[in-house]
Amino acid sequence: MDILLAIKAIIMGLVEGFTEFLPISSTGHLILAGSLLNFTGEKVKVFEIAIQAGAMLAVIWEYRRRIANVVTGLGSDPKQRRFALNVLIAFIPAAALGFLFSGLIKAKLFAPVPVATAFIVGGLVILWVERRHAGDGHKARVDSVDDMSYTDALKVGLAQSFALIPGTSRSGATIIGGMLFGLSRKAATEFSFFLAIPTLLGATAYSVIKARHLLSLADLPMFLLGGLAAFGSAFLCVRWLLRYISTHDFTIFAWYRIVFGILVLVTAHFNLVVWAE
């Protein structure tokens, strides 16, 4: 692997890690970053999904004690069983729809202009939800992930399905959807982290297996560099986000999405930037 390819893989990994758990769309940022870096193609689409596993490992490490308690308590602790089942229930909708429509989505929506449009729409939704909460003195119905019902988990899972549209944001859909359905900001954020584990693992495995004919052992260093960069940056991001939500809402991310999306659309319309498909 040449040095330029290694640098591109690291940059893409950093972009993935710093954006995966924020409500700003990691996939959207990866598509835009890859376009600017001239790092595109079918193999790169697999790479962009595969390095999500690095971000997922950061969550596993951060919550390793809780995950260990869930695993060891599955046979004896009803609370841990319910939590694990909630994650599974929330995982199913996006997994099923992704299996059915992933090819169509990649062919039609993995491009800068659709991503920019989704950025703007998602930002407006976040503003609406945050203002709704602030305006009616909203009090969360569910304060902890341990208090979630199976119905709560299903609703969050259905919200996550919207993230199949690049630029929507998986974390944004689950966190904002969770808040809309009665979860506290902290509970929605933490459940989004846990839901990322089967979601990103499943997406990575499915993508790599399906596209195995495009890959070879020579690609392994590129995937490892991207995954390691994603792990390190995601670890920092998760810890920062947990501190941030204790005193802030998500309005700043909404405005970031809107401004960034408009910038991409304007540069594309006036050919100021040549965005690769």
C-alpha positions, -999 to +999 in steps of 0.1 A: +000+000+000+015+034-010+017+063+014-011+083-003-035+055+000-026+050+037-032+087+044-066+085+027-075+054+047-065+071+080-084+103+071-115+083+063-112+064+096-109+096+115-140+110+098-159+078+106-150+078+142-156+114+149-190+114+132-205+079+138-221+087+172-230+123+166-263+132+149-246+144+117-243+112+096-210+093+094-220+078+060-227+112+046-194+126+057-175+096+044-192+100+010-183+137+009-147+131+022-142+103-003-154+126-031-129+154-021-101+129-017-109+112-050-113+080-030-144+065-046-155+032-062-172+000-053-143-012-031-143+021-012-181+017-005-172-016+012-143+001+031-166+029+043-190+003+059-163-020+071-144+006+092-176+012+112-165-019+130-136+001+145-161+027+159-182-002+172-153-016+191-148+018+208-184+014+223-177-021+233-146-010+252-163+020+268-192-001+280-173-034+285-185-038+321-221-033+312-218-057+283-202-083+305-230-080+330-256-085+302-238-116+288-233-132+323-268-123+334-288-136+304-296-168+322-304-155+356-311-117+356-345-106+340-333-070+338-303-080+316-324-103+295-349-076+288-322-051+279-306-076+255-340-084+239-347-047+235-314-042+216-324-072+194-359-059+188-345-024+178-320-040+155-344-060+134-363-033+114-332-017+099-315-051+093-345-064+074-349-032+053-312-030+047-311-066+035-339-059+010-329-025-003-291-020+003-282-025-033-308+001-045-298+026-018-261+023-027-268+027-064-292+057-061-284+076-029-246+072-022-238+105-039-231+141-026-263+158-036-288+133-020-266+133+011-266+171+013-304+171+010-307+145+038-283+167+059-307+196+056-339+176+062-324+159+092-312+192+107-347+206+104-362+176+121-337+180+150-346+216+154-383+207+155-378+180+181-356+202+203-380+232+201-409+209+208-392+196+240-382+231+251-416+246+244-439+222+262-417+217+293-413+181+282-404+155+309-390+122+297-411+091+304-381+068+303-350+080+322-328+049+318-322+023+292-332-003+318-367+012+320-374+008+283-403-014+272-403-037+241-425-012+224-400+016+231-373-005+216-394-012+185-401+025+180-364+033+182-356+005+158-381+019+133-366+053+137-332+038+129-345+025+096-345+061+083-307+061+086-305+037+056-308+069+036-272+083+035-269+116+052-297+109+077-275+097+105-280+064+124-272+080+158-294+110+149-323+089+139-321+067+171-314+095+195-339+121+182-364+093+176-359+080+211-365+115+225-396+120+204-410+087+218-404+096+255-368+087+263-345+111+281-316+125+262-292+103+282-312+071+277-317+078+240-280+084+235-269+054+255-293+031+238-281+044+204-246+034+215-256-001+224-278-005+193-247+004+172-230-029+182-252-053+163-261-028+136-225-019+127-213-055+131-241-068+109-236-041+083-198-048+082-201-086+079-229-084+053-210-058+032-177-076+033-192-111+026-213-097-003-184-079-019-157-104-012-150-108-049-138-072-049-113-077-021-080-093-016-053-097+011-036-066-004-065-045+008-061-056+045-036-029+055-060-002+042-089-017+061-068-020+093-056+015+092-091+029+086-105+007+114-078+017+139-083+054+132-120+049+135-116+032+169-094+059+184-115+088+172-148+072+181-135+064+216-127+101+221-161+111+206-182+088+228-166+101+260-170+137+249-206+132+238-216+117+272-203+148+289-218+172+264-254+159+266-254+164+304-257+202+298-265+208+261-291+199+235-285+189+199-294+223+183-258+231+173-256+198+153-289+207+135-275+240+123-242+224+113-262+199+092-282+226+075-253+249+068-231+221+056-258+207+034-265+240+018-228+245+012-226+212-007-257+220-028-244+255-037-209+243-046-224+215-067-249+237-085-223+263-094-196+237-101-173+253-075-164+218-063-165+187-085-182+162-063-175+127-075-204+102-076 
